[in-house]
Amino acid sequence: MRRTRQDHNQIPIIHNPRKRLLAVLLLAAFSFAAVMGKMFAVMVAEGEELGARAISQWMRDVPLEAPRGRILDRNGVVLADTATRYNIYVRPAAVEDKEEVARLLSSVFGYEYDDVLEKISSRVSEVTVARGAEKTELDALVSSGLSGIYYGEDNLRYYPFGDMMTQVLGFTGFDGDGQAGLEAYYDKYLSGTDGMILTETDLIGRELEGGTDRYVPAVRGMDIVTTLDADIQRIAEGALRKAAAQFDPKSATCIVMDYTTGEIVALAEYPSFDLNDVPRDDPVTLFGTAKPKAVSTVYEPGSTFKILTAAAALDTGTVSVTDRYYCAGSRLVDGQKIRCWKAKGHGSVSFAEGVEQSCNCVFMDSALAMGTEKFYDYLEAFGLREKTGVDVTGETSGIFISEEDVKSVDLARIGFGQAVAVTPIGLLAAACSVVNGGTLVTPHVLKGVRDTYSGVTATEEFPSRGKTVSASTSETMRALLESVVSSGSGKSAYVPGYRIAGKTGTAQKYEDGRIAQGKYISSFLGFSLEEEAPYAVLLLVDEPQGYMYYGSMVAAPLVGDIYEAVFAHLGVRPEFTGEEAEVIGEPFVLGDHVGMSVQQARAKLLSLGLHVEVDGDGGEVKGQIPAAGTEVDGRNTVLLIT
């Protein structure tokens, strides 16, 4: 029987059961994979975030700010520390008696009752009612037993020495992060890790009865141990205060550095401000004073730069100490008349005498004899065209005329410290290599980092940056610079019984490309040749007022004062000639004057033939330099700290 197309279409189709089973299994596997993928995402990929969200919904946290590490001097004296203060919070939903809590808070902190009541009655989960509360204020709140009041630890950064080391220490912001100086440069060490207190609450923020509190302690920051010496810093700052009183300058800077290692033991600047009262509402004072000019400001150094010219000329063999020159008071170079500081001239002088008398003509001739390429090679070796790498914020590099653009008149001026701009720290580091055997050290303030929990200190290395001059050139320069102090232009820095070398500097200032009449930077760069105190001192006085502006009259005596006090502080004994011994007298052991009135201590010290200086306006002696037990003589000055 023949089937029609219609009959054929009505025949049932029998499906393959294997294909159906496979489809079901694939669907089940896909569903399982999707579920597992979601579980993985929730538990692993997003687990931390979702867990944090869950905790934030049923727990309230009070932050615990980590205390910053301390900043210490080389002898362990605390220069910056942290005191614990408290931030007070109220959770309105957890307050049972709002009126009583408002009365308590207004009483403890001196707030208006109505303002406090309105604040703690708001429909928020938490409000801050006080920051930086003292421990006594916190105790009054805790002892009340009232509900809904919480607290978190806060940190107050303070500086025991106030306005001392302002630029080098720097300060922190309101959030506790370093903003300037060492506080900013080593913030990664000083900053700790914040903690928190977690409290279990219900959906509207009320603390659950029998709930769980979790305490995550804050981790204190590490201490940094510096190369600074608080006593030598005080001596340097005292010299700047004396400069301010005598010459009313625009500013003054002093750096004391170990020229064999690059360790900075003092960095003082005037003017400064109290680090415990940072003038944040006065941006001009803040930014103008907080910036460390010793590393961030370039200046035309004048005659202190002659140290480098002389060293380069001797090291290249261009000159010898016995070469002779004639100074008539000026030189004509490229048709321009360049004057020596001594208008009448120095006459016929040897190179050694030219260094001793700071004759500009000798240094012009030396620079021209070397030539631009050779002289610039040495300036490069001295590190003057780059940063020193000092660990103080804001360092800049020196400014020089491009070598290909230097004319003879420019080279002559560079020879005696004009037509070039350097930072004080750059000049100091370069000059130190001239007297230390030719090693270009890296100036630095960090000595090491100390873990506050284990007490272990990891020291920091600051490698040298190469060689500048030979050991023989360095030895010659030490002798030449010592003669500058013993019998030349720097004799005001001479301290009887001690070997000191150095060079004066008197640089004219420029405004709008022209010499500013009557404006100078007076400076002195000195080196102690005593093995127990291998310190270089650079002191600059910017725009001293009055007729005294030569570095030999302004800066050199102050550096002499610094060295005299430093030698006494370190116990370096002088070696006198016969004539000096008669004036000095026999040495004796200094007694203890701490606790006496200033009048009593002054009278006693004067009767012993000692010179007395007083630091501060107090009536009672709180400290003295040199310390009791130090051997002194009639040349010593005793600083009474009130």
For each residue, the residues with C-beta under 8 A, 3 or more apart:
1:
2:
3: 7 8
4: 7 8
5: 8 9
6: 9 10
7: 3 4 10 11
8: 3 4 5 11
9: 5 6
10: 6 7
11: 7 8
12:
13:
14:
15: 19 20
16: 19 20
17: 20 21
18: 21 22
19: 15 16 22 23
20: 15 16 17 23 24
21: 17 18 24 25
22: 18 19 25 26
23: 19 20 26 27
24: 20 21 27 28
25: 21 22 28 29
26: 22 23 29 30
27: 23 24 30 31
28: 24 25 31 32
29: 25 26 32 33
30: 26 27 33 34
31: 27 28 34 35
32: 28 29 35 36
33: 29 30 36 37
34: 30 31 37 38
35: 31 32 38 39
36: 32 33 39 40
37: 33 34 40 41
38: 34 35 41 42
39: 35 36 42 43
40: 36 37 43 44 45
41: 37 38 44 45 46
42: 38 39 45 46 47 50
43: 39 40 47
44: 40 41 47
45: 40 41 42
46: 41 42 49 50
47: 42 43 44 50 51
48: 51 52
49: 46 52 53
50: 42 46 47 53 54
51: 47 48 54 55
52: 48 49 55 56
53: 49 50 56 57
54: 50 51 57 58
55: 51 52 58 59 198
56: 52 53 59
57: 53 54 203
58: 54 55 200 201 202 203
59: 55 56 198 199 200 201 214
60: 91 125 126 198 199 201 205 207
61: 196 197 198 199
62: 89 150 151 152 196 197 199
63: 87 152 194 195 196
64: 152 153 194 195 196 197 216 217 218
65: 152 153 154 155 176 194 218
66: 155 191 192 193 194 195 218 219 220 221
67: 82 84 155 192 218 220 221
68: 80 82 155 157 172 176 190 191 192 220 221
69: 189 190 192 220 221 222 223 224 450 452
70: 78 79 80 81 82 223 224 452
71: 78 79 80 169 182 183 190 223 224 226
72: 76 77 78 79 223 224 225 226 450
73: 76 77 79 225 226 228 229 230 233
74: 225 226 227 228 229 263 265 447
75: 229 230
76: 72 73 225
77: 72 73 230
78: 70 71 72 81 160
79: 70 71 72 73 159 160 161 165 169 226 228 230
80: 68 70 71 157 158 159 169 183 275
81: 70 78 157 158 159 160
82: 67 68 70 155 156 157 158
83: 155 156 158
84: 67 135 153 154 155 156
85: 131 132 133 134 153 154 155 156
86: 130 132 133 134 135 137 138 151 152 153 154
87: 63 128 130 131 132 133 151 152 153 154
88: 105 128 129 130 131 133 137 138 141 149 150 151
89: 62 126 127 128 129 149 150 151 152
90: 95 101 105 119 120 126 127 129 148 149 150
91: 60 94 95 125 126 148 150 201 205 206 207
92: 95 98 120 121 122 123 124 125 126 127 148 205
93: 125 148 204 205 206
94: 91 147 148 201 205 206 207
95: 90 91 92 98 101 120 146 147 148 149
96: 146 147 148
97: 100 101 146 147
98: 92 95 101 102 117 120 121
99: 102 103 117
100: 97 103 104 146
101: 90 95 97 98 104 105 120 146 148 149
102: 98 99 105 106 113 116 117 120
103: 99 100 106 107 113
104: 100 101 107 108 140 141 144 146
105: 88 90 101 102 108 109 111 116 120 129 130 141 149
106: 102 103 109 110 111 112 113 116
107: 103 104
108: 104 105 137 140 141
109: 105 106 129 130 133 137
110: 106
111: 105 106 115 116 129
112: 106 115 116
113: 102 103 106 116 117
114: 117 118
115: 111 112 118 119
116: 102 105 106 111 112 113 119 120 129
117: 98 99 102 113 114 120 121
118: 114 115 121 122
119: 90 115 116 122 127 129
120: 90 92 95 98 101 102 105 116 117 127 129 148
121: 92 98 117 118
122: 92 118 119 127
123: 92
124: 92 127
125: 60 91 92 93 205
126: 60 89 90 91 92 150 205
127: 89 90 92 119 120 122 124
128: 87 88 89 131
129: 88 89 90 105 109 111 116 119 120
130: 86 87 88 105 109 133 137
131: 85 87 88 128 154
132: 85 86 87 154 156
133: 85 86 87 88 109 130 137 138 151
134: 85 86 137 138
135: 84 86 138 139
136: 139 140
137: 86 88 108 109 130 133 134 140 141
138: 86 88 133 134 135 141 142 151
139: 135 136 142 143
140: 104 108 136 137 143 144
141: 88 104 105 108 137 138 144 146 149 151
142: 138 139 151
143: 139 140
144: 104 140 141 149
145:
146: 95 96 97 100 101 104 141 149
147: 94 95 96 97 207
148: 90 91 92 93 94 95 96 101 120
149: 88 89 90 95 101 105 141 144 146
150: 62 88 89 90 91 126 197 199
151: 62 86 87 88 89 133 138 141 142
152: 62 63 64 65 86 87 89 196 197
153: 64 65 84 85 86 87 218
154: 65 84 85 86 87 131 132
155: 65 66 67 68 82 83 84 85 176
156: 82 83 84 85 132
157: 68 80 81 82 171 172 176 183
158: 80 81 82 83 276
159: 79 80 81 162 165 169 274 275 276
160: 78 79 81
161: 79 164 165 230
162: 159 274 275 276
163: 166 272 273 274 275
164: 161 230 233 234 237 268 272
165: 79 159 161 168 169 228 233 267 268
166: 163 169 181 269 272 273 274 275 289 290
167: 170 180 181 267 269 272 289 290 291 292 293 294
168: 165 181 182 228 264 267 292 392 445
169: 71 79 80 159 165 166 181 182 183 275
170: 167 178 179 180 181 182 183 184 185 290 393
171: 157 178 179 180 181 183 275 278 290
172: 68 157 176 177 178 179 183
173: 176 177 178 179
174:
175:
176: 65 68 155 157 172 173 191
177: 172 173 187 191
178: 170 171 172 173 181 182 183 184 185 186 187 190 191
179: 170 171 172 173 183 184
180: 167 170 171 183 184 290 291 393
181: 166 167 168 169 170 171 178 184 185 290 292 392 393
182: 71 168 169 170 178 185 186 224 226 391 392 445 446
183: 71 80 157 169 170 171 172 178 179 180 186 187 190
184: 170 178 179 180 181 187 393
185: 170 178 181 182 391 392 393
186: 178 182 183 189 190 224 391 446 449
187: 177 178 183 184 190 191
188: 191
189: 69 186 221 222 224 449
190: 68 69 71 178 183 186 187 221 222 224
191: 66 68 176 177 178 187 188 221
192: 66 67 68 69 218 219 220 221
193: 66 218 219
194: 63 64 65 66 218
195: 63 64 66 215 216 217 218 219
196: 61 62 63 64 152 216
197: 61 62 64 150 152 213 214 215 216
198: 55 59 60 61 213 214 215 216
199: 59 60 61 62 150 207 211 213
200: 58 59 207 208 211 212 213
201: 58 59 60 91 94 204 205 206 207 208 211
202: 58 205 206 208
203: 57 58
204: 93 201
205: 60 91 92 93 94 125 126 201 202
206: 91 93 94 201 202
207: 60 91 94 147 199 200 201 211
208: 200 201 202 211
209:
210:
211: 199 200 201 207 208
212: 200
213: 197 198 199 200
214: 59 197 198
215: 195 197 198
216: 64 195 196 197 198
217: 64 195
218: 64 65 66 67 153 192 193 194 195
219: 66 192 193 195
220: 66 67 68 69 192 452 453
221: 66 67 68 69 189 190 191 192 452
222: 69 189 190 449 450 451 452
223: 69 70 71 72 449 450 452
224: 69 70 71 72 182 186 189 190 446 448 449 450
225: 72 73 74 76 446 447 448 449 450 457
226: 71 72 73 74 79 182 445 446 447
227: 74 258 263 264 265 444 445 446 447
228: 73 74 79 165 168 232 233 264 265 266 267 445
229: 73 74 75 232 233 265 266
230: 73 75 77 79 161 164 233 234
231: 234 235 569 625
232: 228 229 235 236 256 265 266 566 569
233: 73 164 165 228 229 230 236 237 265 266 267 268
234: 164 230 231 237 238 615 625 639 641
235: 231 232 238 239 266 562 565 566 569 625 639
236: 232 233 239 240 254 256 266 267 268 537 562
237: 164 233 234 240 241 254 266 268 270
238: 234 235 241 242 565 613 615 639
239: 235 236 242 243 254 268 539 558 559 561 562
240: 236 237 243 244 252 253 254 268 269 270 539
241: 237 238 244 245 270
242: 238 239 245 246 558 561
243: 239 240 246 247 249 252 270 539 541 544 554 555 558
244: 240 241 247 248 249 252 270 271
245: 241 242 248
246: 242 243
247: 243 244 541 544 545 546 548 554
248: 244 245 544 545 546
249: 243 244 252 270 541 542 543 544 545
250: 542 543
251: 269 270 271 293 542 543
252: 240 243 244 249 269 270 539 540 541 542
253: 240 268 269 270 293 294 424 538 539 540 542
254: 236 237 239 240 266 267 268 269 537 538 539 540 562
255: 264 266 267 268 294 424 425 428 536 537 538
256: 232 236 264 265 266 267 535 536 537 562 566
257: 262 263 264 265 428 429 432 443 535 536
258: 227 261 262 263 265 534 535 536
259: 262 432 435 436 441 527 534 535 536
260: 436 439 441 534
261: 258 441
262: 257 258 259 429 432 441 442 443 444 462 464
263: 74 227 257 258 444 447
264: 168 227 228 255 256 257 267 390 443 444 445
265: 74 227 228 229 232 233 256 257 258 535
266: 228 229 232 233 235 236 237 254 255 256
267: 165 167 168 228 233 236 254 255 256 264 292 294 392 445
268: 164 165 233 236 237 239 240 253 254 255
269: 166 167 240 251 252 253 254 272 292 293 294
270: 237 240 241 243 244 249 251 252 253
271: 244 251 289
272: 163 164 166 167 269 289
273: 163 166 277 278 279 285 286 289 290
274: 159 162 163 166 277 278
275: 80 159 162 163 166 169 171 278
276: 158 159 162
277: 273 274
278: 171 273 274 275 286
279: 273 282 285 286 289
280: 286
281:
282: 279 285 286
283: 286 287
284: 287 288
285: 273 279 282 288 289
286: 273 278 279 280 282 283 289 290
287: 283 284 290 291
288: 284 285 291
289: 166 167 271 272 273 279 285 286
290: 166 167 170 171 180 181 273 286 287
291: 167 180 287 288 296 297 394
292: 167 168 181 267 269 295 296 392 393 394
293: 167 251 253 269 296 297 424
294: 167 253 255 267 269 297 392 423 424 425
295: 292 388 390 392 394 395 396 423 424 425
296: 291 292 293 394 395 396 423
297: 291 293 294 396 423 424
298: 396 398 399 421 422 423
299: 421 422 423 424 507 521 540 542
300: 417 418 419 420 421 507 508 509 510 521
301: 304 305 417 420 422 427 505 507 523
302: 305 416 417 418 505 506 507 508 521 523 551
303: 306 341 358 416 417 503 504 505 506 507 551
304: 301 307 417 427 431 503 504 505 523 524 525 538 551
305: 301 302 308 309 414 416 417 420 422 427 505
306: 303 309 310 355 358 363 415 416 417 503
307: 304 310 311 431 434 477 481 503 525
308: 305 311 312 378 379 382 384 430 431 434
309: 305 306 312 313 363 366 367 375 414 415 416
310: 306 307 313 314 351 355 363 366 477 480
311: 307 308 314 315 378 434 468 469 473 474 477
312: 308 309 315 316 370 374 375 378 379 469
313: 309 310 316 318 319 366 367 369 370
314: 310 311 317 318 319 320 321 469 473 476 477
315: 311 312 378 469 470 473
316: 312 313 370 374 378
317: 314 320
318: 313 314 366 369 370 374
319: 313 314 323 351 366 369
320: 314 317 323 351
321: 314 350 351 352 476 480
322: 350 351 352
323: 319 320 350 351
324: 348 349 350 351
325: 348 349 350 351 354 359 361 362 365
326: 347 348 349 361
327: 340 342 345 346 347 349 354 359 360 361 362
328: 345 361
329: 339 340 342 343 344 345
330: 337 338 339 340 345 361
331: 337 338 340 360 361 364 365 412
332: 335 336 337 338
333: 336 338 364 368 408 409 412
334: 407 408 409
335: 332
336: 332 333 409
337: 330 331 332
338: 330 331 332 333 360 364 409 412 413
339: 329 330 343 360
340: 327 329 330 331 343 345 346 359 360 361
341: 303 358 360 506
342: 327 329 345 346 357 359
343: 329 339 340
344: 329
345: 327 328 329 330 340 342 361
346: 327 340 342 349 353 354 357 359 361
347: 326 327
348: 324 325 326
349: 324 325 326 327 346 353 354 357 359 362
350: 321 322 323 324 325 353 354
351: 310 319 320 321 322 323 324 325 354 355 362 366
352: 321 322 355 356 480 483
353: 346 349 350 356 357 359
354: 325 327 346 349 350 351 357 358 359 361 362 363
355: 306 310 351 352 358 362 480 481 483 484 488
356: 352 353 480 483 484 487 488 489
357: 342 346 349 353 354 488 489
358: 303 306 341 354 355 484 488 489 503 504
359: 325 327 340 342 346 349 353 354 362 363
360: 327 331 338 339 340 341 363 364 416
361: 325 326 327 328 330 331 340 345 346 354 364 365
362: 325 327 349 351 354 355 359 365 366
363: 306 309 310 354 359 360 366 367 415 416
364: 331 333 338 360 361 367 368 412 413 415 416
365: 325 331 361 362 368 369 415
366: 309 310 313 318 319 351 362 363 369 370 415
367: 309 313 363 364 370 375 411 412 414 415 416
368: 333 364 365 371 408 411 412 415
369: 313 318 319 365 366
370: 312 313 316 318 366 367 374 375 378
371: 368 374 375 411
372: 375 376 403 406 411
373: 376 377 403
374: 312 316 318 370 371 377 378
375: 309 312 367 370 371 372 378 379 411 414 415
376: 372 373 379 380 400 403 406
377: 373 374 380 381
378: 308 311 312 315 316 370 374 375 381 382 468
379: 308 312 375 376 382 384 385 400
380: 376 377 383 384 385
381: 377 378 440 466 467 468
382: 308 378 379 430 433 440 468
383: 380 386 388 426 429 430 440 465 466
384: 308 379 380 397 398 400 422 426 427 430
385: 379 380 397 398 400
386: 383 397
387: 390 395 396 397 426
388: 295 383 395 423 425 426 429 442 443 465
389: 395 442 443 444 462 465
390: 264 295 387 395 425 442 443 444 445
391: 182 185 186 444 445 446
392: 168 181 182 185 267 292 294 295 395 425 445
393: 170 180 181 184 185 292
394: 291 292 295 296
395: 295 296 387 388 389 390 392 423 425
396: 295 296 297 298 387 423
397: 384 385 386 387 423 426
398: 298 384 385 420 421 422 423 426
399: 298 420 421 422
400: 376 379 384 385 414 420 421
401: 405 406 410 414 419 420
402: 405 406
403: 372 373 376 406
404:
405: 401 402 410
406: 372 376 401 402 403 410 411 414
407: 334 410 411
408: 333 334 368 411 412
409: 333 334 336 338 412 413
410: 401 405 406 407 413 414 419
411: 367 368 371 372 375 406 407 408 414 415
412: 331 333 338 364 367 368 408 409 415 416
413: 338 364 409 410 416 418 419 420
414: 305 309 367 375 400 401 406 410 411 417 418 419 420
415: 306 309 363 364 365 366 367 368 375 411 412
416: 302 303 305 306 309 360 363 364 367 412 413
417: 300 301 302 303 304 305 306 414 420 505 507
418: 300 302 413 414 507 508
419: 300 401 410 413 414
420: 300 301 305 398 399 400 401 413 414 417
421: 298 299 300 398 399 400
422: 298 299 301 305 384 398 399 426 427 430
423: 294 295 296 297 298 299 388 395 396 397 398 426 427
424: 253 255 293 294 295 297 299 427 428 538 540
425: 255 294 295 388 390 392 395 428 429 443
426: 383 384 387 388 397 398 422 423 429 430
427: 301 304 305 384 422 423 424 430 431 525 538
428: 255 257 424 425 431 432 443 525 536 538
429: 257 262 383 388 425 426 432 433 440 441 442 443
430: 308 382 383 384 422 426 427 433 434 440 468
431: 304 307 308 427 428 434 435 525 536 538
432: 257 259 262 428 429 435 436 441 527 536
433: 382 429 430 436 438 439 440 441 467 468 469 474
434: 307 308 311 430 431 438 468 469 473 474 477
435: 259 431 432 474 477 478 481 501 527 529 536
436: 259 260 432 433 439 441 474 534
437: 471 474
438: 433 434 467 468 469 470 471 473 474
439: 260 433 436 464 467 468
440: 381 382 383 429 430 433 464 465 466 467 468
441: 259 260 261 262 429 432 433 436 462 464 465
442: 262 388 389 390 429 462 463 464 465
443: 257 262 264 388 389 390 425 428 429
444: 227 262 263 264 389 390 391 460 462
445: 168 182 226 227 228 264 267 390 391 392
446: 182 186 224 225 226 227 391 449 460
447: 74 225 226 227 263 459 460
448: 224 225 457 458 459 460
449: 186 189 222 223 224 225 446 457 458 460
450: 69 72 222 223 224 225 455 456 457 458
451: 222 454 455 456 457
452: 69 70 220 221 222 223 455
453: 220
454: 451
455: 450 451 452
456: 450 451
457: 225 448 449 450 451
458: 448 449 450
459: 447 448
460: 444 446 447 448 449
461:
462: 262 389 441 442 444
463: 442
464: 262 439 440 441 442
465: 383 388 389 440 441 442
466: 381 383 440
467: 381 433 438 439 440
468: 311 378 381 382 430 433 434 438 439 440
469: 311 312 314 315 433 434 438 473 474 477
470: 315 438 473 474
471: 437 438 474 475
472: 475 476
473: 311 314 315 434 438 469 470 476 477
474: 311 433 434 435 436 437 438 469 470 471 477 478
475: 471 472 478 479
476: 314 321 472 473 479 480
477: 307 310 311 314 434 435 469 473 474 480 481
478: 435 474 475 481 482 501 527 529
479: 475 476 482 483
480: 310 321 352 355 356 476 477 483 484
481: 307 355 435 477 478 484 485 501 502 503 527
482: 478 479 485 486 499 500 501 529
483: 352 355 356 479 480 486 487 488
484: 355 356 358 480 481 488 489 490 501 502 503 504
485: 481 482 488 490 491 493 494 500 501 502 526
486: 482 483 491 494
487: 356 483 491
488: 355 356 357 358 483 484 485 491
489: 356 357 358 484 503 504 552
490: 484 485 493 494 502 503 504 524 526 552 556
491: 485 486 487 488 494 552 556
492: 552 553 556 557 560
493: 485 490 500 502 524 526 556 557 559 560 563
494: 485 486 490 491 500 560
495: 498 500 560 563 564 567 574 635
496: 574 576 580 583 584 635
497: 574 575 576 580 584 635
498: 495 528 530 563 567 572 574 575
499: 482 528 529 530
500: 482 485 493 494 495 526 527 528 529 560 563
501: 435 478 481 482 484 485 526 527 529
502: 481 484 485 490 493 524 525 526 527 556 559
503: 303 304 306 307 358 481 484 489 490 524 525
504: 303 304 358 484 489 490 523 524 550 551 552 555 556
505: 301 302 303 304 305 417 521 522 523 524 525 551 555
506: 302 303 341 520 521 522 523 549 550 551 552
507: 299 300 301 302 303 417 418 520 521 523
508: 300 302 418 515 516 519 520
509: 300 515 516 519 520 521 543
510: 300 513 514 515 516
511: 514 516 519
512:
513: 510
514: 510 511
515: 508 509 510
516: 508 509 510 511 519
517:
518:
519: 508 509 511 516 543
520: 506 507 508 509 543 544 549
521: 299 300 302 505 506 507 509 540 541 542 543
522: 505 506 540 541 544 549 550 551 553 554 555
523: 301 302 304 504 505 506 507 538 539 540 541 551 555
524: 304 490 493 502 503 504 505 537 538 539 551 552 555 556 558 559
525: 304 307 427 428 431 502 503 505 536 537 538
526: 485 490 493 500 501 502 536 537 538 556 559 563
527: 259 432 435 478 481 500 501 502 535 536 537
528: 498 499 500 533 534 535 536 537 563 566 567
529: 435 478 482 499 500 501
530: 498 499 533 534 567 572
531: 534
532: 570 571 572
533: 528 530 566 567 570 572
534: 258 259 260 436 528 530 531
535: 256 257 258 259 265 527 528 563 566
536: 255 256 257 258 259 428 431 432 435 525 526 527 528
537: 236 254 255 256 524 525 526 527 528 559 562 563
538: 253 254 255 304 424 427 428 431 523 524 525 526
539: 239 240 243 252 253 254 523 524 555 558 559 562
540: 252 253 254 299 424 521 522 523 555
541: 243 247 249 252 521 522 523 544 554 555 558
542: 249 250 251 252 253 299 521
543: 249 250 251 509 519 520 521
544: 243 247 248 249 520 522 541 548 549 554
545: 247 248 249
546: 247 248 549
547:
548: 247 544 553 554
549: 506 520 522 544 546 553 554
550: 504 506 522 553 554
551: 302 303 304 504 505 506 522 523 524 554 555 556
552: 489 490 491 492 504 506 524 555 556
553: 492 522 548 549 550 556 557
554: 243 247 522 541 544 548 549 550 551 557 558
555: 243 504 505 522 523 524 539 540 541 551 552 558 559
556: 490 491 492 493 502 504 524 526 551 552 553 559 560
557: 492 493 553 554 560 561
558: 239 242 243 524 539 541 554 555 561 562
559: 239 493 502 524 526 537 539 555 556 562 563
560: 492 493 494 495 500 556 557 563 564
561: 239 242 557 558 564 565 637
562: 235 236 239 254 256 537 539 558 559 565 566
563: 493 495 498 500 526 528 535 537 559 560 566 567
564: 495 560 561 567 568 635 636 637
565: 235 238 561 562 568 569 625 637 639
566: 232 235 256 528 533 535 562 563 569 570
567: 495 498 528 530 533 563 564 570 572 574
568: 564 565 571 572 625 626 630 632 636 637
569: 231 232 235 565 566 625 626
570: 532 533 566 567
571: 532 568 626 630 631
572: 498 530 532 533 567 568
573: 587 631
574: 495 496 497 498 567 580 584 633 635
575: 497 498
576: 496 497 580 581 584
577: 580 581
578: 581 582
579: 582 583
580: 496 497 574 576 577 583 584
581: 576 577 578 584
582: 578 579
583: 496 579 580 634 635
584: 496 497 574 576 580 581 633 634 635
585: 609 633 634
586: 633
587: 573 631 632 633
588: 608 631 632 633
589: 629 630 631 632
590: 624 626 627 628 629 630 631 632 636 638
591: 604 628
592: 595 624 628 629
593: 596 600 601 604 605 621 624 628 638 640
594: 621 622 623 624 628
595: 592 620 621
596: 593 600 601 604 620 621
597: 600 601 619 620 621
598: 601 602 614 618 619 620 621 640 642
599: 602 603
600: 593 596 597 603 604
601: 593 596 597 598 604 605 612 621 624 640
602: 598 599 605 606 612 614 640
603: 599 600 606 607
604: 591 593 596 600 601 607 608
605: 593 601 602 608 610 612 638
606: 602 603 609 610 612
607: 603 604
608: 588 604 605
609: 585 606 634
610: 605 606 632 634 636 637 638
611: 636 637 638
612: 601 602 605 606 637 638 640
613: 238 637 638 639 640
614: 598 602 639 640 642
615: 234 238 639 640 641 642
616: 622 641 642
617: 642
618: 598 622 642
619: 597 598 642
620: 595 596 597 598 642
621: 593 594 595 596 597 598 601 624 640 641 642
622: 594 616 618 641 642
623: 594 640 641
624: 590 592 593 594 601 621 627 628 638 639 640 641
625: 231 234 235 565 568 569 638 639 641
626: 568 569 571 590 630 632 636 638
627: 590 624 630
628: 590 591 592 593 594 624
629: 589 590 592
630: 568 571 589 590 626 627
631: 571 573 587 588 589 590
632: 568 587 588 589 590 610 626 636 638
633: 574 584 585 586 587 588 636
634: 583 584 585 609 610
635: 495 496 497 564 574 583 584
636: 564 568 590 610 611 626 632 633
637: 561 564 565 568 610 611 612 613
638: 590 593 605 610 611 612 613 624 625 626 632
639: 234 235 238 565 613 614 615 624 625
640: 593 598 601 602 612 613 614 615 621 623 624
641: 234 615 616 621 622 623 624 625
642: 598 614 615 616 617 618 619 620 621 622
